[in-house]
Amino acid sequence: MKVEIWSDFVCPFCYIGKRRFEHALKKFLHRDQVAVQFRSYQLDPTAQHIPDKNFTETFSELKGIPLEQVSVMNKQVADQAEEVGLTYHFDTMKYSNTFDAHRIAKLAAENNKEAELTERLFQAYFTDSELLSDKNTLVRLAEETGLNKENAENVLDSCKFRNKVNEDIDLAKQLGVQGVPFFVFNEKYAVSGAQPEKTFTQVLEKVWQEEQEKPVLQSLNPNENKTSYCTGDGCENK
């Protein structure tokens, strides 16, 4: 079984959705026969870090939302993250552009370290308050997951993997992806948003039991109006 996951490393619901999917996969009897591929997506391709300002302050200014309201929203998301064992520090989080992080992730994929680096990048941003647009930070994180330092530096000093990242983003557009996380099972079924673990369990079982058919995406959201997801305009928790 093939599972493709479109996500962005600065998307709070992407990390939550990833963890819920992993919990379901861990209990899935045929988990050893499930291949997971992470695909790139950027919520804000123009994102820039503003020195001396954390995520809450930057997001408030960019979106024109009162600081107090953003803080309340962040608290609600952090509570959901805590339910799946994740710790979010919005007060020290650094607003980052993730294009280079996605390029390093492609290097990791070539070296069978994609899952490890993807997890490390999420943790670095949401828990450790790292700046994911910083070259030295990305090289260090790559090293921590077993990648060669010189190879990581060469990627960031060049345009390598730029096309692969853009291909993922373009494919998402072709599939009609409006927000992330976005999961595609066997190029046939789509699940959008940070769905409950039970939903992922049901989808895994359903896809496993069915034979491959012509790829036609079908939404398996239990309720299209109730989900948690992020777009370029922000994150929603409905």
C-alpha positions in Angstrom: 0.0 0.0 0.0 1.3 3.5 -0.9 0.4 6.5 1.2 1.4 10.0 0.1 1.3 12.8 2.6 1.4 16.5 1.5 2.4 18.7 4.4 4.4 21.7 5.4 6.8 21.8 8.3 5.2 24.9 9.7 1.7 23.6 9.5 0.5 22.8 13.1 -2.3 20.4 12.0 0.2 18.6 9.7 2.2 17.5 12.6 -0.9 16.5 14.5 -2.3 14.7 11.5 1.0 12.9 11.0 1.0 11.7 14.5 -2.6 10.5 14.4 -1.9 8.6 11.2 1.2 7.0 12.8 -0.8 5.9 15.8 -3.3 4.2 13.4 -0.5 2.7 11.3 1.3 1.3 14.4 -1.8 -0.8 15.2 -2.4 -1.9 11.6 -1.6 -5.6 11.1 -0.1 -5.0 7.7 1.9 -1.9 8.5 5.1 -3.5 7.2 3.6 -3.5 3.8 2.7 0.2 3.8 5.1 2.6 2.1 4.8 6.2 3.2 6.0 9.1 1.0 6.1 12.7 2.2 5.4 15.3 -0.4 6.2 19.0 -0.3 3.7 21.8 0.2 4.2 25.5 1.2 1.5 27.4 3.1 3.3 30.7 2.5 5.9 30.7 -0.3 6.7 34.3 0.5 7.2 33.8 4.3 10.1 35.6 5.9 11.4 35.5 9.4 11.2 38.9 11.2 14.0 39.1 13.8 13.0 39.6 17.4 9.4 38.6 16.7 7.9 35.2 17.5 5.2 33.4 15.5 2.3 34.9 17.4 3.4 38.4 16.8 4.3 37.9 13.2 1.1 36.0 12.4 -1.0 38.7 14.1 0.6 41.4 12.0 0.5 39.5 8.7 -3.2 38.5 9.0 -4.5 41.5 10.8 -5.8 39.5 13.7 -5.6 40.9 17.2 -2.7 39.4 19.2 -5.1 38.2 21.9 -7.2 36.3 19.4 -4.1 34.6 17.9 -3.0 33.6 21.3 -6.3 31.9 22.0 -6.2 30.1 18.6 -2.7 28.9 19.4 -3.7 27.6 22.8 -6.5 25.5 21.2 -4.1 24.0 18.6 -1.5 23.4 21.3 -4.1 21.5 23.4 -4.9 19.2 20.4 -1.2 18.6 19.9 -0.7 17.7 23.5 -3.5 15.0 23.1 -1.2 13.1 20.7 2.0 13.6 22.7 3.3 16.8 21.0 4.5 20.0 22.6 4.0 23.3 20.8 5.7 26.5 21.9 4.0 29.3 19.9 5.5 32.0 22.1 9.0 31.2 21.0 8.2 29.7 17.5 10.0 31.5 14.6 8.0 32.2 11.5 10.0 30.5 8.7 10.1 29.9 5.0 10.2 26.2 4.4 11.4 25.8 0.8 15.0 24.9 1.7 13.7 22.6 4.4 11.7 20.7 1.7 14.8 20.5 -0.4 16.8 19.0 2.4 13.9 16.5 2.9 14.4 15.4 -0.7 18.1 14.7 0.0 16.9 12.7 3.0 14.5 10.7 0.8 17.4 9.8 -1.5 19.3 8.4 1.5 16.3 6.5 3.1 16.2 9.1 5.9 13.0 10.9 4.9 10.8 9.7 7.8 13.6 10.6 10.3 14.3 14.1 9.0 10.6 14.9 8.5 9.9 14.2 12.1 13.0 16.1 13.2 12.0 19.2 11.2 8.5 19.2 12.7 10.0 18.9 16.2 12.6 21.6 15.5 9.9 24.1 14.5 7.1 23.4 16.9 8.9 22.2 20.0 12.5 23.5 19.8 11.7 26.9 18.2 14.3 26.5 15.5 14.4 28.8 12.4 13.8 26.4 9.5 15.0 28.9 6.9 18.4 29.1 8.4 21.1 27.2 6.5 23.2 26.3 9.5 20.1 25.0 11.3 19.1 22.8 8.4 22.6 21.4 8.0 22.7 20.5 11.7 19.3 18.9 11.7 20.4 16.9 8.6 23.5 15.7 10.4 21.4 14.7 13.5 19.4 12.3 11.3 22.5 10.7 9.7 22.9 12.8 6.5 26.3 13.9 5.3 27.1 17.5 6.3 28.9 18.3 3.1 26.0 16.9 1.0 23.5 19.0 2.9 25.6 22.1 2.5 25.9 21.4 -1.3 22.2 21.2 -1.6 21.6 24.5 0.2 24.3 26.2 -1.8 22.8 25.1 -5.1 19.4 24.7 -6.7 19.3 21.0 -6.2 15.9 19.5 -5.6 14.2 22.7 -6.4 12.3 21.0 -9.3 11.3 18.1 -7.1 9.8 20.4 -4.5 7.9 22.3 -7.1 6.7 19.1 -8.8 5.0 18.1 -5.5 3.4 21.5 -5.1 2.2 21.5 -8.7 0.8 17.9 -8.3 -1.1 19.1 -5.2 -2.7 21.8 -7.3 -3.7 19.3 -10.0 -5.3 17.1 -7.3 -7.3 20.1 -6.1 -5.6 20.2 -2.7 -6.9 23.2 -0.8 -5.1 22.7 2.5 -2.8 20.3 4.4 -2.3 17.8 5.7 -3.6 15.8 2.7 -3.3 12.0 2.5 -3.6 9.9 -0.7 -3.9 6.1 -0.4 -3.0 4.1 -3.5 -3.6 7.1 -5.7 -7.3 6.4 -5.2 -8.6 7.7 -1.8 -8.0 11.1 -0.3 -8.2 12.1 3.3 -7.8 15.8 4.1 -7.1 17.4 7.4 -5.9 16.1 10.8 -8.6 13.5 11.0 -9.1 11.3 14.2 -7.0 8.2 14.5 -10.2 6.1 13.9 -10.6 7.6 10.4 -7.1 6.6 9.4 -7.7 3.1 10.8 -10.8 2.7 8.7 -9.1 3.9 5.6 -6.1 1.6 6.0 -8.4 -1.4 6.4 -10.6 -0.4 3.5 -7.7 0.2 1.1 -6.0 -3.0 2.2 -9.1 -5.1 1.4 -9.7 -3.6 -2.0 -7.8 -4.4 -5.2 -6.1 -1.7 -7.1 -8.4 0.3 -9.4 -8.0 3.2 -11.7 -6.8 6.1 -9.6 -9.8 8.2 -8.7 -9.6 10.3 -5.6 -12.6 10.0 -3.3 -12.9 12.0 -0.1 -13.3 9.8 3.0 -13.7 12.7 5.4 -16.6 11.7 7.8 -17.9 15.2 7.7 -16.6 17.7 5.2 -17.5 20.6 7.4 -15.7 19.3 10.5 -11.9 19.1 10.3 -8.7 20.8 11.2 -6.4 22.1 8.4 -4.1 24.9 7.3 -4.1 27.0 4.2 -2.0 30.0 3.1 -4.5 32.2 4.9 -4.1 30.5 8.3 -5.3 27.5 10.2 -8.8 26.5 11.0 -10.2 24.2 13.7 -13.9 23.4 12.8 
